[in-house]
Amino acid sequence: MMDDISLVIPAKNEANALPIVLNELKKKKLKFNIIVVLDKKDIQTFNAIKNFNTKIIFQTKKGYGNAIIEGINAVKTKYLCIFYADGSTDPRFITPMLNKMKKKKYDAIFGSRYEKNAYTYDDNIITKTGNFFFTFLGNFLMKFKISDILFTYVIAKTKLFKDFKFQSNDYCLCLEIPFKLKINKCKYSTYPCIERKRFADKKKVKAFSDGLKILIYFFKNYLNFINRK
């Protein structure tokens, strides 16, 4: 039964891809609760999905991280899954990720594109290099033990994520999640996934400017972590 998990789907200008994603989820015939979070100006995406059985929230602020945060705050099920609006996250991994979390009593499970039996069809050389760099930093300095730190295909306990009160309104949320798990001594693991090519529309990540923000965020919070000890 999957009625105890909600999919949080942040979406921005995904009028072509998101309906395909929602149709795919519908065909799976699993009892997902689906929460789509949109920019209030994104009327085109809203019109494309308004007839689907989903809860649609318009952000009060802006940014990828903020969309996820507002989606998390709207979840009423025991578990949540951060899911992508572009089709790159394959829903067939939700069940095994959730089962692993329940069986091993983890607080969160991170999907990974860089483990055995995992792969990505959507990465390019720039994003892949950046991901390996930040994953190395996180594992070397923070001892995260996560193989794919910027891939926010994550399943977690809803109450825990709500209690974290995330602050990052941008892509820095990718790092805030493992930082909060580490600081709070939570139990988490990874699961190998295959990332598909996006179904349509364009990537929203700006590799260099967003990468710089993430780098600054990492070292700022790493220093805060060290000073806590």
Beta strands, then each sheet from edge to edge (+ up, - down):
strand 1: 5-11
strand 2: 33-38
strand 3: 55-58
strand 4: 79-82
strand 5: 108-112
strand 6: 119-120
strand 7: 154-157
strand 8: 188-192
strand 9: 194-195
sheet 1: 3+ 2+ 1+ 4+ 7- 5+ 8+
sheet 2: 6+ 9+
end
